[in-house]
Amino acid sequence: MIVTIAGLPGSGKTTVASLLSKRLGSPWYSIGDLRGKMALERGMTLDQLNKLGEKHAFTDREVDEYQKKLGEQGKPCIIEGRLSWHFIPKSFKVFLDVDPAVGAERVFQSSKRKERPDEQSYSSLDEAREHIQYRLGSDKRRYQKYYGVDTLDRANYDLVLDTTKQSPEQIVENILRASLKWQGEHPNHVNA
């Protein structure tokens, strides 16, 4: 089975994808990490790459083609990316939601620990909030322009979980339970 994970900034996508990968023994691919690497190779931050992407499709298309190929292989894996559900329609599609204030605090704390070299450091929680809003707006503009989709439309997903008050382990358990039910309902979407 292929599980695709999307969600809001600070919702725990990376942590949950990593834990789920370990639980299922399936490889995990982060599309955000690929885009981050692309940004660093160009001497940019991810936000700068996103801004460039509003005018030049290559910033999205390269990684989107990659994840599309992963889906076509049909091998069990976890793919974390805002558009993965769109490019891999025969996947169990998860959206991780979070209270915006909690998400911003998580992003800010991650920034202080310098966990993402492709992202700038935020000097305050307010600055982190502003950048989250900017990024969500940039994503929305790019994805609408290039693909005609809204990644924040919860109707695109098989499971929507609010991560605000749940531990990553609880979230993984909820995904596993829901995916078992989904597998029974969608046997043609489940690969070896």
C-alpha positions in Angstrom: 0.0 0.0 0.0 1.1 3.5 -0.7 0.3 6.1 1.9 0.5 9.8 0.9 0.7 12.4 3.6 -0.1 16.1 3.2 -1.0 18.8 5.7 -0.5 22.2 7.2 2.9 23.5 8.2 3.7 22.3 11.8 1.2 19.5 11.7 3.9 16.8 12.1 4.0 15.4 8.5 7.7 14.6 8.6 7.6 13.0 12.1 4.5 11.0 11.3 5.8 9.8 7.9 9.1 8.7 9.5 7.3 6.8 12.3 4.8 5.2 9.9 7.6 4.1 7.6 9.3 2.3 10.5 6.0 0.7 11.6 5.2 -0.6 8.1 8.7 -1.4 7.1 8.2 0.7 3.9 10.5 3.3 2.5 9.6 7.0 3.1 10.1 9.8 0.5 9.8 13.5 1.4 8.9 15.7 -1.5 9.6 18.7 0.6 13.1 17.5 1.3 13.6 17.1 -2.5 12.4 20.7 -3.1 14.6 21.9 -0.2 17.6 20.2 -1.8 16.7 21.9 -5.1 16.6 25.3 -3.3 19.9 24.8 -1.6 21.6 23.7 -4.9 20.5 27.1 -6.3 21.6 29.0 -3.2 18.0 29.8 -2.2 15.7 29.2 0.7 12.6 27.2 0.1 10.5 30.3 0.2 12.6 31.9 -2.5 12.2 28.7 -4.6 8.4 28.9 -4.1 8.4 32.5 -5.3 10.4 31.5 -8.4 7.9 28.7 -8.9 5.0 31.1 -9.2 6.5 32.1 -12.6 8.5 29.0 -13.6 6.9 25.6 -13.4 10.1 23.6 -13.3 10.4 24.2 -9.5 7.4 21.9 -9.0 7.3 19.8 -12.1 10.7 18.0 -11.5 9.6 16.6 -8.1 6.1 16.1 -9.2 7.2 13.8 -12.0 9.4 12.0 -9.5 6.5 11.3 -7.1 4.3 10.3 -10.0 6.9 7.7 -11.1 7.0 6.4 -7.5 3.3 5.9 -7.6 3.4 4.2 -11.0 5.9 1.6 -9.6 3.1 0.5 -7.2 5.6 -0.5 -4.4 4.5 0.0 -0.8 5.9 3.3 0.5 5.1 6.5 2.4 5.2 9.7 0.4 5.1 13.0 2.2 4.2 15.9 -0.1 1.4 18.4 -0.5 0.5 17.1 -4.0 1.3 13.4 -3.5 -2.5 12.6 -3.2 -3.0 14.2 -6.6 -0.2 12.4 -8.4 -0.8 9.0 -6.8 -4.5 8.6 -6.9 -4.3 4.9 -5.9 -2.9 5.8 -2.5 -4.4 6.1 1.0 -4.5 9.8 1.2 -3.9 11.4 4.7 -4.2 15.1 5.6 -2.7 16.3 8.9 -4.5 19.4 10.2 -3.3 21.5 13.2 -4.5 24.6 15.0 -2.6 27.5 13.3 -1.2 28.8 16.6 0.2 25.4 17.5 1.5 24.8 14.0 3.3 28.1 14.1 4.9 27.4 17.4 6.1 24.0 16.2 7.6 25.6 13.1 9.2 28.4 15.2 10.8 25.9 17.6 12.0 23.8 14.7 13.6 26.9 13.2 15.4 27.7 16.5 16.8 24.1 16.4 17.9 24.6 12.8 16.3 21.3 11.8 15.7 22.4 8.2 18.7 23.9 6.4 16.6 24.9 3.5 14.4 27.2 5.6 15.3 30.5 7.1 15.5 31.0 10.9 12.6 33.0 12.4 13.4 35.7 14.9 10.0 35.5 16.4 6.8 33.5 16.5 5.0 36.3 14.6 7.6 36.1 11.8 7.0 32.3 11.6 3.3 32.9 11.3 3.8 35.4 8.5 6.0 33.0 6.6 3.6 30.2 7.0 0.8 32.3 5.5 3.1 33.4 2.7 4.0 29.8 2.0 0.4 28.6 2.0 -0.5 31.4 -0.4 2.4 30.6 -2.7 1.5 26.9 -2.7 -2.1 27.7 -3.4 -1.2 30.0 -6.4 1.2 27.5 -7.9 -0.9 24.4 -7.5 -4.0 26.2 -8.9 -2.0 27.6 -11.8 -0.2 24.4 -12.8 -2.7 21.7 -11.8 -6.0 23.3 -11.0 -6.1 21.7 -7.5 -6.5 22.9 -3.9 -4.4 20.9 -1.5 -6.3 22.3 1.5 -9.7 20.9 0.3 -10.2 18.1 2.9 -12.5 16.3 0.4 -9.3 15.2 -1.5 -8.3 12.9 1.3 -9.4 9.5 2.7 -8.4 10.5 6.3 -8.2 14.0 8.0 -6.6 14.1 11.4 -6.2 17.0 13.7 -2.7 16.7 15.3 -3.0 19.6 17.7 -3.5 17.5 20.8 -2.3 14.1 19.7 1.2 12.6 20.0 2.9 11.4 16.8 2.4 7.8 18.0 -1.4 8.3 18.4 -1.6 9.7 14.9 0.3 6.8 13.5 -2.1 4.4 15.3 -5.1 6.3 13.8 -3.6 6.1 10.3 -2.9 2.4 10.6 -6.5 1.6 11.8 -8.1 3.7 9.1 -5.8 2.3 6.4 -6.8 -1.3 7.2 -10.4 -0.4 6.7 -9.6 1.5 3.5 -7.6 -1.5 2.2 -10.7 -3.7 2.6 -12.8 -1.2 0.7 -10.3 -0.6 -2.1 -8.6 -3.9 -2.9 -7.6 -2.8 -6.4 -5.6 0.1 -4.9 -3.5 -2.0 -2.7 -0.3 -3.5 -4.1 1.9 -6.3 -2.7 
